[in-house]
Amino acid sequence: QVQLVESGGGSAQPGGTLRLSCTASGRISPFYRMGWHRQFPGEQGAMVAEITAAGVTTYADSVKGRFIISRHMLNSPGYLQMNALNVDAPAVYLCYYQGSQPFWGPGIQVTVSS
């Protein structure tokens, strides 16, 4: 059974940085696509960054040039380096792996405020 756990969240100041980690237990195939999803209060949320097994990355327009997704191809964890953070409502970041079915972490909160 696959279980994912996020870490590295918390509070940061505008313009600051945070690095999220996604650690997996269980059988994660290196061929799975890995990504991060962000959810604001009361909203459905959306993908912010994704990386394929081949290392091809995709970013939401709102984070392009500021966030960097990476992963170890054979083993977890995966990372989301978040730079130049903007002031925003507190958000929950969830990591996921997508194979024949999706696997999700429980999420971790990130707050950016002065």
N, CA, C and O atoms as CSV, one atom per row, in Angstrom:
chain,resi,resn,atom,element,x,y,z
A,1,GLN,N,N,0.842,-1.188,0.000
A,1,GLN,CA,C,0.000,0.000,0.000
A,1,GLN,C,C,0.879,1.240,0.000
A,1,GLN,O,O,1.837,1.331,0.767
A,2,VAL,N,N,0.553,2.183,-0.854
A,2,VAL,CA,C,1.335,3.405,-0.972
A,2,VAL,C,C,0.801,4.457,-0.027
A,2,VAL,O,O,-0.404,4.700,0.037
A,3,GLN,N,N,1.704,5.077,0.702
A,3,GLN,CA,C,1.345,6.211,1.551
A,3,GLN,C,C,2.320,7.344,1.280
A,3,GLN,O,O,3.527,7.135,1.157
A,4,LEU,N,N,1.771,8.543,1.190
A,4,LEU,CA,C,2.583,9.734,0.944
A,4,LEU,C,C,2.473,10.672,2.132
A,4,LEU,O,O,1.413,10.786,2.748
A,5,VAL,N,N,3.570,11.342,2.453
A,5,VAL,CA,C,3.570,12.318,3.542
A,5,VAL,C,C,4.344,13.547,3.085
A,5,VAL,O,O,5.478,13.439,2.618
A,6,GLU,N,N,3.728,14.710,3.222
A,6,GLU,CA,C,4.380,15.957,2.902
A,6,GLU,C,C,5.058,16.525,4.149
A,6,GLU,O,O,4.617,16.284,5.273
A,7,SER,N,N,6.119,17.272,3.936
A,7,SER,CA,C,6.789,17.974,5.018
A,7,SER,C,C,7.412,19.248,4.473
A,7,SER,O,O,7.528,19.432,3.261
A,8,GLY,N,N,7.808,20.121,5.385
A,8,GLY,CA,C,8.480,21.347,4.984
A,8,GLY,C,C,7.590,22.561,4.880
A,8,GLY,O,O,8.058,23.646,4.536
A,9,GLY,N,N,6.316,22.396,5.172
A,9,GLY,CA,C,5.415,23.539,5.113
A,9,GLY,C,C,5.567,24.428,6.324
A,9,GLY,O,O,6.471,24.233,7.136
A,10,GLY,N,N,4.695,25.395,6.447
A,10,GLY,CA,C,4.747,26.318,7.564
A,10,GLY,C,C,4.525,27.726,7.093
A,10,GLY,O,O,3.770,27.967,6.151
A,11,SER,N,N,5.187,28.665,7.751
A,11,SER,CA,C,5.011,30.084,7.448
A,11,SER,C,C,6.258,30.659,6.811
A,11,SER,O,O,7.381,30.242,7.093
A,12,ALA,N,N,6.030,31.613,5.960
A,12,ALA,CA,C,7.132,32.326,5.324
A,12,ALA,C,C,6.691,33.760,5.082
A,12,ALA,O,O,5.500,34.072,5.056
A,13,GLN,N,N,7.680,34.621,4.908
A,13,GLN,CA,C,7.394,36.023,4.598
A,13,GLN,C,C,7.313,36.199,3.087
A,13,GLN,O,O,7.866,35.390,2.342
A,14,PRO,N,N,6.643,37.225,2.635
A,14,PRO,CA,C,6.610,37.501,1.193
A,14,PRO,C,C,8.025,37.622,0.638
A,14,PRO,O,O,8.885,38.280,1.223
A,15,GLY,N,N,8.243,36.985,-0.483
A,15,GLY,CA,C,9.570,36.970,-1.075
A,15,GLY,C,C,10.468,35.867,-0.556
A,15,GLY,O,O,11.564,35.658,-1.075
A,16,GLY,N,N,10.014,35.165,0.459
A,16,GLY,CA,C,10.816,34.107,1.057
A,16,GLY,C,C,10.719,32.798,0.307
A,16,GLY,O,O,10.141,32.720,-0.776
A,17,THR,N,N,11.301,31.766,0.909
A,17,THR,CA,C,11.337,30.452,0.277
A,17,THR,C,C,10.891,29.374,1.257
A,17,THR,O,O,11.046,29.496,2.472
A,18,LEU,N,N,10.341,28.334,0.691
A,18,LEU,CA,C,10.046,27.108,1.423
A,18,LEU,C,C,10.326,25.946,0.497
A,18,LEU,O,O,10.197,26.063,-0.722
A,19,ARG,N,N,10.702,24.840,1.071
A,19,ARG,CA,C,10.920,23.625,0.278
A,19,ARG,C,C,10.055,22.515,0.854
A,19,ARG,O,O,10.226,22.102,2.001
A,20,LEU,N,N,9.132,22.047,0.043
A,20,LEU,CA,C,8.265,20.946,0.436
A,20,LEU,C,C,8.862,19.624,-0.016
A,20,LEU,O,O,9.454,19.526,-1.091
A,21,SER,N,N,8.696,18.619,0.814
A,21,SER,CA,C,9.136,17.274,0.469
A,21,SER,C,C,7.943,16.336,0.478
A,21,SER,O,O,6.999,16.512,1.248
A,22,CYS,N,N,8.001,15.355,-0.375
A,22,CYS,CA,C,6.971,14.326,-0.444
A,22,CYS,C,C,7.663,12.977,-0.323
A,22,CYS,O,O,8.390,12.554,-1.221
A,23,THR,N,N,7.427,12.312,0.793
A,23,THR,CA,C,8.058,11.024,1.058
A,23,THR,C,C,7.024,9.916,0.920
A,23,THR,O,O,5.919,9.995,1.457
A,24,ALA,N,N,7.408,8.901,0.197
A,24,ALA,CA,C,6.483,7.810,-0.076
A,24,ALA,C,C,6.947,6.528,0.585
A,24,ALA,O,O,8.144,6.242,0.638
A,25,SER,N,N,6.006,5.768,1.080
A,25,SER,CA,C,6.278,4.411,1.527
A,25,SER,C,C,5.427,3.480,0.693
A,25,SER,O,O,4.342,3.843,0.236
A,26,GLY,N,N,5.927,2.292,0.506
A,26,GLY,CA,C,5.219,1.388,-0.385
A,26,GLY,C,C,5.873,1.381,-1.750
A,26,GLY,O,O,6.994,1.859,-1.921
A,27,ARG,N,N,5.180,0.849,-2.689
A,27,ARG,CA,C,5.749,0.635,-4.012
A,27,ARG,C,C,5.399,1.785,-4.948
A,27,ARG,O,O,4.276,1.878,-5.444
A,28,ILE,N,N,6.376,2.660,-5.183
A,28,ILE,CA,C,6.201,3.757,-6.122
A,28,ILE,C,C,7.040,3.463,-7.354
A,28,ILE,O,O,8.263,3.341,-7.272
A,29,SER,N,N,6.393,3.354,-8.459
A,29,SER,CA,C,7.110,3.098,-9.694
A,29,SER,C,C,7.809,4.353,-10.172
A,29,SER,O,O,7.226,5.435,-10.099
A,30,PRO,N,N,9.044,4.252,-10.661
A,30,PRO,CA,C,9.706,5.431,-11.222
A,30,PRO,C,C,9.000,5.940,-12.463
A,30,PRO,O,O,9.303,7.034,-12.938
A,31,PHE,N,N,8.062,5.168,-12.997
A,31,PHE,CA,C,7.340,5.599,-14.187
A,31,PHE,C,C,6.105,6.436,-13.856
A,31,PHE,O,O,5.452,6.974,-14.750
A,32,TYR,N,N,5.798,6.541,-12.580
A,32,TYR,CA,C,4.655,7.363,-12.195
A,32,TYR,C,C,4.964,8.845,-12.405
A,32,TYR,O,O,6.103,9.280,-12.234
A,33,ARG,N,N,3.966,9.594,-12.767
A,33,ARG,CA,C,4.040,11.044,-12.804
A,33,ARG,C,C,3.856,11.556,-11.371
A,33,ARG,O,O,3.033,11.031,-10.621
A,34,MET,N,N,4.613,12.566,-11.005
A,34,MET,CA,C,4.540,13.102,-9.650
A,34,MET,C,C,4.207,14.582,-9.706
A,34,MET,O,O,4.656,15.290,-10.607
A,35,GLY,N,N,3.424,15.048,-8.750
A,35,GLY,CA,C,3.046,16.459,-8.812
A,35,GLY,C,C,2.632,17.021,-7.470
A,35,GLY,O,O,2.559,16.324,-6.458
A,36,TRP,N,N,2.364,18.312,-7.509
A,36,TRP,CA,C,1.894,19.049,-6.333
A,36,TRP,C,C,0.618,19.791,-6.708
A,36,TRP,O,O,0.499,20.373,-7.787
A,37,HIS,N,N,-0.313,19.747,-5.792
A,37,HIS,CA,C,-1.627,20.367,-5.952
A,37,HIS,C,C,-1.785,21.379,-4.827
A,37,HIS,O,O,-1.396,21.111,-3.690
A,38,ARG,N,N,-2.360,22.553,-5.141
A,38,ARG,CA,C,-2.552,23.580,-4.120
A,38,ARG,C,C,-4.037,23.875,-3.969
A,38,ARG,O,O,-4.767,24.029,-4.948
A,39,GLN,N,N,-4.453,23.947,-2.728
A,39,GLN,CA,C,-5.868,24.200,-2.457
A,39,GLN,C,C,-6.012,25.355,-1.471
A,39,GLN,O,O,-5.491,25.312,-0.357
A,40,PHE,N,N,-6.728,26.381,-1.905
A,40,PHE,CA,C,-7.058,27.499,-1.024
A,40,PHE,C,C,-8.386,27.206,-0.344
A,40,PHE,O,O,-9.177,26.406,-0.843
A,41,PRO,N,N,-8.639,27.856,0.806
A,41,PRO,CA,C,-9.898,27.603,1.520
A,41,PRO,C,C,-11.119,27.841,0.639
A,41,PRO,O,O,-11.221,28.873,-0.024
A,42,GLY,N,N,-12.018,26.911,0.634
A,42,GLY,CA,C,-13.255,27.061,-0.114
A,42,GLY,C,C,-13.137,26.836,-1.601
A,42,GLY,O,O,-14.122,26.984,-2.325
A,43,GLU,N,N,-11.967,26.484,-2.074
A,43,GLU,CA,C,-11.765,26.265,-3.506
A,43,GLU,C,C,-11.384,24.819,-3.768
A,43,GLU,O,O,-10.939,24.099,-2.874
A,44,GLN,N,N,-11.568,24.416,-5.007
A,44,GLN,CA,C,-11.264,23.032,-5.366
A,44,GLN,C,C,-9.777,22.777,-5.442
A,44,GLN,O,O,-9.314,21.676,-5.143
A,45,GLY,N,N,-9.028,23.784,-5.840
A,45,GLY,CA,C,-7.591,23.632,-5.946
A,45,GLY,C,C,-7.174,23.262,-7.350
A,45,GLY,O,O,-8.001,22.963,-8.211
A,46,ALA,N,N,-5.865,23.288,-7.561
A,46,ALA,CA,C,-5.347,23.011,-8.891
A,46,ALA,C,C,-3.896,22.566,-8.810
A,46,ALA,O,O,-3.195,22.798,-7.825
A,47,MET,N,N,-3.485,21.930,-9.870
A,47,MET,CA,C,-2.088,21.519,-9.970
A,47,MET,C,C,-1.210,22.751,-10.070
A,47,MET,O,O,-1.545,23.686,-10.797
A,48,VAL,N,N,-0.102,22.774,-9.362
A,48,VAL,CA,C,0.860,23.858,-9.491
A,48,VAL,C,C,2.144,23.406,-10.180
A,48,VAL,O,O,2.820,24.211,-10.820
A,49,ALA,N,N,2.485,22.121,-10.053
A,49,ALA,CA,C,3.708,21.629,-10.683
A,49,ALA,C,C,3.618,20.122,-10.838
A,49,ALA,O,O,3.059,19.422,-9.993
A,50,GLU,N,N,4.181,19.640,-11.934
A,50,GLU,CA,C,4.148,18.207,-12.202
A,50,GLU,C,C,5.406,17.811,-12.950
A,50,GLU,O,O,5.946,18.595,-13.731
A,51,ILE,N,N,5.874,16.588,-12.709
A,51,ILE,CA,C,7.069,16.101,-13.394
A,51,ILE,C,C,6.825,14.670,-13.837
A,51,ILE,O,O,6.334,13.842,-13.069
A,52,THR,N,N,7.166,14.397,-15.062
A,52,THR,CA,C,6.970,13.048,-15.589
A,52,THR,C,C,8.183,12.184,-15.255
A,52,THR,O,O,9.188,12.665,-14.732
A,53,ALA,N,N,8.061,10.909,-15.569
A,53,ALA,CA,C,9.163,9.991,-15.355
A,53,ALA,C,C,10.383,10.377,-16.193
A,53,ALA,O,O,11.519,10.086,-15.819
A,54,ALA,N,N,10.145,11.019,-17.301
A,54,ALA,CA,C,11.236,11.465,-18.165
A,54,ALA,C,C,11.830,12.787,-17.718
A,54,ALA,O,O,12.784,13.280,-18.320
A,55,GLY,N,N,11.267,13.366,-16.656
A,55,GLY,CA,C,11.802,14.625,-16.160
A,55,GLY,C,C,11.203,15.861,-16.800
A,55,GLY,O,O,11.699,16.969,-16.598
A,56,VAL,N,N,10.141,15.679,-17.572
A,56,VAL,CA,C,9.477,16.828,-18.187
A,56,VAL,C,C,8.591,17.499,-17.141
A,56,VAL,O,O,7.783,16.838,-16.489
A,57,THR,N,N,8.742,18.792,-16.987
A,57,THR,CA,C,8.013,19.524,-15.956
A,57,THR,C,C,6.923,20.407,-16.550
A,57,THR,O,O,7.032,20.896,-17.675
A,58,THR,N,N,5.883,20.594,-15.772
A,58,THR,CA,C,4.779,21.485,-16.122
A,58,THR,C,C,4.461,22.323,-14.899
A,58,THR,O,O,4.423,21.812,-13.780
A,59,TYR,N,N,4.232,23.621,-15.116
A,59,TYR,CA,C,3.921,24.519,-14.010
A,59,TYR,C,C,2.663,25.322,-14.323
A,59,TYR,O,O,2.376,25.647,-15.475
A,60,ALA,N,N,1.927,25.628,-13.264
A,60,ALA,CA,C,0.831,26.578,-13.406
A,60,ALA,C,C,1.429,27.948,-13.698
A,60,ALA,O,O,2.531,28.262,-13.249
A,61,ASP,N,N,0.697,28.759,-14.450
A,61,ASP,CA,C,1.201,30.084,-14.815
A,61,ASP,C,C,1.550,30.912,-13.578
A,61,ASP,O,O,2.492,31.704,-13.597
A,62,SER,N,N,0.794,30.723,-12.519
A,62,SER,CA,C,0.978,31.546,-11.325
A,62,SER,C,C,2.296,31.276,-10.606
A,62,SER,O,O,2.724,32.087,-9.785
A,63,VAL,N,N,2.947,30.150,-10.900
A,63,VAL,CA,C,4.186,29.817,-10.183
A,63,VAL,C,C,5.384,29.678,-11.111
A,63,VAL,O,O,6.498,29.434,-10.646
A,64,LYS,N,N,5.177,29.827,-12.399
A,64,LYS,CA,C,6.288,29.698,-13.346
A,64,LYS,C,C,7.398,30.674,-13.025
A,64,LYS,O,O,7.156,31.852,-12.760
A,65,GLY,N,N,8.623,30.166,-13.052
A,65,GLY,CA,C,9.780,30.999,-12.776
A,65,GLY,C,C,10.075,31.150,-11.292
A,65,GLY,O,O,11.107,31.706,-10.916
A,66,ARG,N,N,9.167,30.654,-10.440
A,66,ARG,CA,C,9.383,30.778,-8.991
A,66,ARG,C,C,9.465,29.424,-8.293
A,66,ARG,O,O,10.209,29.270,-7.324
A,67,PHE,N,N,8.718,28.458,-8.772
A,67,PHE,CA,C,8.692,27.129,-8.151
A,67,PHE,C,C,9.468,26.147,-9.023
A,67,PHE,O,O,9.486,26.261,-10.248
A,68,ILE,N,N,10.104,25.185,-8.369
A,68,ILE,CA,C,10.842,24.141,-9.074
A,68,ILE,C,C,10.475,22.791,-8.482
A,68,ILE,O,O,10.607,22.565,-7.279
A,69,ILE,N,N,10.016,21.908,-9.338
A,69,ILE,CA,C,9.685,20.554,-8.892
A,69,ILE,C,C,10.832,19.624,-9.264
A,69,ILE,O,O,11.439,19.768,-10.325
A,70,SER,N,N,11.121,18.681,-8.397
A,70,SER,CA,C,12.160,17.693,-8.689
A,70,SER,C,C,11.810,16.383,-7.990
A,70,SER,O,O,10.977,16.340,-7.085
A,71,ARG,N,N,12.454,15.348,-8.426
A,71,ARG,CA,C,12.217,14.043,-7.823
A,71,ARG,C,C,13.427,13.153,-8.062
A,71,ARG,O,O,14.217,13.380,-8.979
A,72,HIS,N,N,13.552,12.145,-7.224
A,72,HIS,CA,C,14.517,11.086,-7.442
A,72,HIS,C,C,13.829,10.032,-8.277
A,72,HIS,O,O,12.745,9.567,-7.924
A,73,MET,N,N,14.426,9.664,-9.344
A,73,MET,CA,C,13.734,8.813,-10.296
A,73,MET,C,C,13.543,7.395,-9.791
A,73,MET,O,O,12.603,6.715,-10.202
A,74,LEU,N,N,14.408,6.946,-8.916
A,74,LEU,CA,C,14.278,5.580,-8.438
A,74,LEU,C,C,13.615,5.508,-7.074
A,74,LEU,O,O,12.954,4.522,-6.749
A,75,ASN,N,N,13.785,6.521,-6.302
A,75,ASN,CA,C,13.219,6.523,-4.955
A,75,ASN,C,C,12.623,7.884,-4.659
A,75,ASN,O,O,12.981,8.884,-5.280
A,76,SER,N,N,11.748,7.908,-3.742
A,76,SER,CA,C,11.265,9.189,-3.251
A,76,SER,C,C,12.350,9.807,-2.392
A,76,SER,O,O,13.309,9.080,-2.131
A,77,PRO,N,N,12.340,11.024,-1.921
A,77,PRO,CA,C,11.183,11.896,-1.997
A,77,PRO,C,C,11.191,12.776,-3.238
A,77,PRO,O,O,12.171,12.848,-3.979
A,78,GLY,N,N,10.092,13.420,-3.428
A,78,GLY,CA,C,9.992,14.474,-4.422
A,78,GLY,C,C,9.958,15.804,-3.694
A,78,GLY,O,O,9.636,15.873,-2.508
A,79,TYR,N,N,10.295,16.857,-4.421
A,79,TYR,CA,C,10.412,18.168,-3.789
A,79,TYR,C,C,9.666,19.242,-4.588
A,79,TYR,O,O,9.442,19.118,-5.792
A,80,LEU,N,N,9.301,20.278,-3.876
A,80,LEU,CA,C,8.804,21.488,-4.510
A,80,LEU,C,C,9.521,22.657,-3.852
A,80,LEU,O,O,9.225,23.018,-2.713
A,81,GLN,N,N,10.462,23.242,-4.575
A,81,GLN,CA,C,11.166,24.424,-4.110
A,81,GLN,C,C,10.334,25.643,-4.471
A,81,GLN,O,O,10.067,25.897,-5.645
A,82,MET,N,N,9.931,26.388,-3.467
A,82,MET,CA,C,9.070,27.547,-3.684
A,82,MET,C,C,9.850,28.811,-3.343
A,82,MET,O,O,10.197,29.044,-2.186
A,83,ASN,N,N,10.119,29.615,-4.352
A,83,ASN,CA,C,10.874,30.851,-4.189
A,83,ASN,C,C,9.977,32.054,-4.447
A,83,ASN,O,O,8.923,31.941,-5.072
A,84,ALA,N,N,10.413,33.192,-3.957
A,84,ALA,CA,C,9.682,34.440,-4.194
A,84,ALA,C,C,8.200,34.265,-3.877
A,84,ALA,O,O,7.333,34.568,-4.696
A,85,LEU,N,N,7.933,33.776,-2.683
A,85,LEU,CA,C,6.552,33.493,-2.313
A,85,LEU,C,C,5.721,34.771,-2.274
A,85,LEU,O,O,6.175,35.815,-1.805
A,86,ASN,N,N,4.506,34.665,-2.772
A,86,ASN,CA,C,3.578,35.799,-2.767
A,86,ASN,C,C,2.676,35.736,-1.546
A,86,ASN,O,O,2.400,34.664,-1.009
A,87,VAL,N,N,2.224,36.911,-1.119
A,87,VAL,CA,C,1.225,36.947,-0.066
A,87,VAL,C,C,-0.050,36.320,-0.608
A,87,VAL,O,O,-0.537,36.699,-1.673
A,88,ASP,N,N,-0.575,35.379,0.117
A,88,ASP,CA,C,-1.746,34.639,-0.328
A,88,ASP,C,C,-2.500,34.148,0.884
A,88,ASP,O,O,-1.980,34.172,2.000
A,89,ALA,N,N,-3.709,33.706,0.672
A,89,ALA,CA,C,-4.448,33.025,1.733
A,89,ALA,C,C,-3.713,31.738,2.077
A,89,ALA,O,O,-3.046,31.167,1.214
A,90,PRO,N,N,-3.816,31.270,3.305
A,90,PRO,CA,C,-3.193,29.988,3.627
A,90,PRO,C,C,-3.673,28.910,2.671
A,90,PRO,O,O,-4.861,28.823,2.361
A,91,ALA,N,N,-2.756,28.108,2.215
A,91,ALA,CA,C,-3.094,27.060,1.263
A,91,ALA,C,C,-2.577,25.718,1.753
A,91,ALA,O,O,-1.612,25.639,2.513
A,92,VAL,N,N,-3.232,24.685,1.304
A,92,VAL,CA,C,-2.781,23.327,1.581
A,92,VAL,C,C,-2.157,22.771,0.310
A,92,VAL,O,O,-2.768,22.797,-0.758
A,93,TYR,N,N,-0.951,22.277,0.435
A,93,TYR,CA,C,-0.255,21.649,-0.682
A,93,TYR,C,C,-0.295,20.131,-0.504
A,93,TYR,O,O,0.039,19.600,0.555
A,94,LEU,N,N,-0.701,19.469,-1.545
A,94,LEU,CA,C,-0.768,18.012,-1.527
A,94,LEU,C,C,0.120,17.450,-2.632
A,94,LEU,O,O,0.084,17.921,-3.769
A,95,CYS,N,N,0.904,16.458,-2.296
A,95,CYS,CA,C,1.664,15.794,-3.343
A,95,CYS,C,C,0.898,14.570,-3.817
A,95,CYS,O,O,0.072,14.011,-3.095
A,96,TYR,N,N,1.189,14.174,-5.032
A,96,TYR,CA,C,0.529,12.992,-5.576
A,96,TYR,C,C,1.459,12.284,-6.547
A,96,TYR,O,O,2.371,12.880,-7.120
A,97,TYR,N,N,1.199,11.009,-6.711
A,97,TYR,CA,C,1.811,10.200,-7.753
A,97,TYR,C,C,0.670,9.618,-8.575
A,97,TYR,O,O,-0.342,9.158,-8.046
A,98,GLN,N,N,0.870,9.655,-9.865
A,98,GLN,CA,C,-0.164,9.180,-10.766
A,98,GLN,C,C,0.354,8.011,-11.585
A,98,GLN,O,O,1.234,8.166,-12.431
A,99,GLY,N,N,-0.207,6.839,-11.319
A,99,GLY,CA,C,0.077,5.691,-12.162
A,99,GLY,C,C,-1.238,5.240,-12.760
A,99,GLY,O,O,-1.954,6.042,-13.361
A,100,SER,N,N,-1.565,3.977,-12.606
A,100,SER,CA,C,-2.873,3.508,-13.055
A,100,SER,C,C,-3.971,4.061,-12.163
A,100,SER,O,O,-5.141,4.071,-12.546
A,101,GLN,N,N,-3.605,4.514,-10.990
A,101,GLN,CA,C,-4.507,5.195,-10.068
A,101,GLN,C,C,-3.708,6.269,-9.357
A,101,GLN,O,O,-2.482,6.185,-9.283
A,102,PRO,N,N,-4.390,7.279,-8.833
A,102,PRO,CA,C,-3.660,8.336,-8.134
A,102,PRO,C,C,-3.431,7.984,-6.664
A,102,PRO,O,O,-4.249,7.316,-6.031
A,103,PHE,N,N,-2.310,8.447,-6.146
A,103,PHE,CA,C,-2.022,8.348,-4.716
A,103,PHE,C,C,-1.802,9.766,-4.198
A,103,PHE,O,O,-1.078,10.550,-4.810
A,104,TRP,N,N,-2.422,10.089,-3.078
A,104,TRP,CA,C,-2.374,11.446,-2.540
A,104,TRP,C,C,-1.833,11.457,-1.123
A,104,TRP,O,O,-2.091,10.541,-0.342
A,105,GLY,N,N,-1.070,12.515,-0.791
A,105,GLY,CA,C,-0.708,12.765,0.575
A,105,GLY,C,C,-1.834,13.507,1.274
A,105,GLY,O,O,-2.763,13.980,0.620
A,106,PRO,N,N,-1.763,13.615,2.600
A,106,PRO,CA,C,-2.824,14.300,3.348
A,106,PRO,C,C,-2.780,15.813,3.193
A,106,PRO,O,O,-3.771,16.495,3.456
A,107,GLY,N,N,-1.638,16.340,2.767
A,107,GLY,CA,C,-1.516,17.785,2.580
A,107,GLY,C,C,-0.778,18.453,3.722
A,107,GLY,O,O,-0.713,17.936,4.837
A,108,ILE,N,N,-0.229,19.607,3.419
A,108,ILE,CA,C,0.488,20.385,4.419
A,108,ILE,C,C,0.205,21.858,4.163
A,108,ILE,O,O,0.116,22.295,3.015
A,109,GLN,N,N,0.066,22.616,5.242
A,109,GLN,CA,C,-0.321,24.019,5.084
A,109,GLN,C,C,0.883,24.918,4.878
A,109,GLN,O,O,1.943,24.726,5.474
A,110,VAL,N,N,0.689,25.898,4.024
A,110,VAL,CA,C,1.681,26.938,3.769
A,110,VAL,C,C,0.997,28.289,3.926
A,110,VAL,O,O,-0.056,28.540,3.340
A,111,THR,N,N,1.609,29.146,4.722
A,111,THR,CA,C,1.081,30.486,4.951
A,111,THR,C,C,2.155,31.499,4.615
A,111,THR,O,O,3.285,31.396,5.090
A,112,VAL,N,N,1.805,32.475,3.798
A,112,VAL,CA,C,2.733,33.552,3.427
A,112,VAL,C,C,2.123,34.862,3.884
A,112,VAL,O,O,1.087,35.292,3.378
A,113,SER,N,N,2.772,35.481,4.835
A,113,SER,CA,C,2.252,36.744,5.344
A,113,SER,C,C,3.383,37.538,5.959
A,113,SER,O,O,4.419,37.001,6.351
A,114,SER,N,N,3.147,38.847,6.028
A,114,SER,CA,C,4.150,39.711,6.644
A,114,SER,C,C,3.783,39.972,8.097
A,114,SER,O,O,4.504,40.681,8.798
